[in-house]
Amino acid sequence: MTSVEEILATWLDKFKPHEDGALLPPHHDHCLACGPDNPHGHHLVVHRRGEEVHAVHVFDQRHVGAPGIAHGGAVATVLDDLFGFLLYLTGAPAVTRQLEVRYDSPVLLGVAYELVAKIVRAEGRKLFVEAEMRDTSGGLVAFASALFLRVDEAHFRQGASNSPPLARPI
Ligand SMILES: CCCCCCCCCCCCCCCC(=O)SCCNC(=O)CCNC(=O)[C@H](O)C(C)(C)COP(=O)(O)OP(=O)(O)OC[C@H]1O[C@@H](n2cnc3c(N)ncnc32)[C@H](O)[C@@H]1OP(=O)(O)O
């Protein structure tokens, strides 16, 4: 099944240029936010839109916090992962060093929201990024900012000794 090395090889291959409008590939098949094979996941689908990344997303009962409302951690997960798609535009892996989420309105289950993320600036290894989540009327329901730091492959190999769960059905 899928080893850390196999995932890493596949993932790094995804950093080739993606055309404007292209569907961007999931980070890997079991990624909590975007992996299509993770039954607990959000199955986030993201496209490139110019120098931004864009998604339309619906939270469901698996992500419930208060009844009918998405858990704040679930919202943060999706926003953090959306930032991870900006990395395909930079051509280099990076990880979240700091994430801040402002929750302006409850995110309702079963309702479509539009998400957009962009790189605000890059300084050496540092990528400063921002994202917005809006309802269908254009109202801002959440705003996130984050610092990502570029890392090399060795960073991801730190998980190699814990990789067997990736190879088993979840
Ligand atoms: C299984 C196989 C894998 C295959 C592929 C899988 C793909 C996987 C998907 C990935 C796609 C993303 C998906 C979603 C995003 C995640 O979920 S990422 C996961 C969550 N994040 C993590 O686990 C990261 C954990 N943290 C770390 O490992 C380390 O802290 C880091 C991030 C590598 C940084 O460590 P470091 O290199 O020692 O950096 P450090 O010296 O602390 O800071 C570097 C610079 O940043 C500055 N800095 C640090 N913090 C701040 C701050 N808050 N504000 C301003 N400046 C700061 C420092 O001052 C320093 O500045 P300079 O002195 O260089 O000017």
The ligand as an ORCA input file, in Angstrom:
! r2SCAN-3c Opt
* xyz 0 1
  C       3.355     11.478      4.586
  C       4.295     11.945      3.490
  C       4.166     13.379      3.282
  C       3.938     13.759      1.889
  C       3.344     15.035      1.710
  C       2.172     15.259      2.539
  C       1.559     16.529      2.261
  C       1.090     17.206      3.493
  C       0.217     18.337      3.143
  C       0.915     19.647      3.314
  C       0.045     20.697      2.735
  C      -0.463     21.629      3.748
  C      -1.697     21.138      4.408
  C      -2.267     22.090      5.365
  C      -1.161     22.634      6.309
  C      -0.839     21.730      7.307
  O      -1.618     21.094      8.026
  S       0.856     21.628      7.841
  C       0.816     20.708      9.396
  C       0.855     21.612     10.617
  N       2.123     22.227     10.790
  C       3.180     21.566     11.299
  O       3.109     20.406     11.638
  C       4.450     22.352     11.441
  C       5.147     22.046     12.785
  N       6.238     22.965     12.973
  C       7.488     22.699     12.507
  O       7.766     21.618     12.027
  C       8.513     23.782     12.619
  O       8.127     24.738     13.574
  C       8.720     24.494     11.248
  C       7.392     25.016     10.698
  C       9.359     23.535     10.259
  C       9.613     25.729     11.432
  O      10.735     25.343     12.148
  P      12.126     26.084     11.869
  O      12.599     25.740     10.529
  O      12.971     25.772     13.041
  O      11.690     27.607     11.829
  P      11.931     28.776     12.885
  O      13.437     28.931     13.012
  O      11.152     28.582     14.110
  O      11.341     29.989     12.082
  C      11.825     30.309     10.794
  C      11.641     31.794     10.579
  O      10.253     32.126     10.719
  C      10.080     33.115     11.739
  N       8.857     32.874     12.452
  C       8.492     31.759     13.132
  N       7.264     31.896     13.640
  C       6.843     33.121     13.261
  C       5.649     33.838     13.468
  N       4.639     33.316     14.161
  N       5.547     35.069     12.932
  C       6.567     35.615     12.206
  N       7.721     34.965     11.973
  C       7.861     33.746     12.509
  C      11.302     32.959     12.632
  O      11.578     34.139     13.336
  C      12.356     32.643     11.620
  O      12.726     33.849     10.949
  P      14.203     34.112     10.410
  O      15.094     34.080     11.620
  O      14.523     32.981      9.461
  O      14.127     35.441      9.732
*
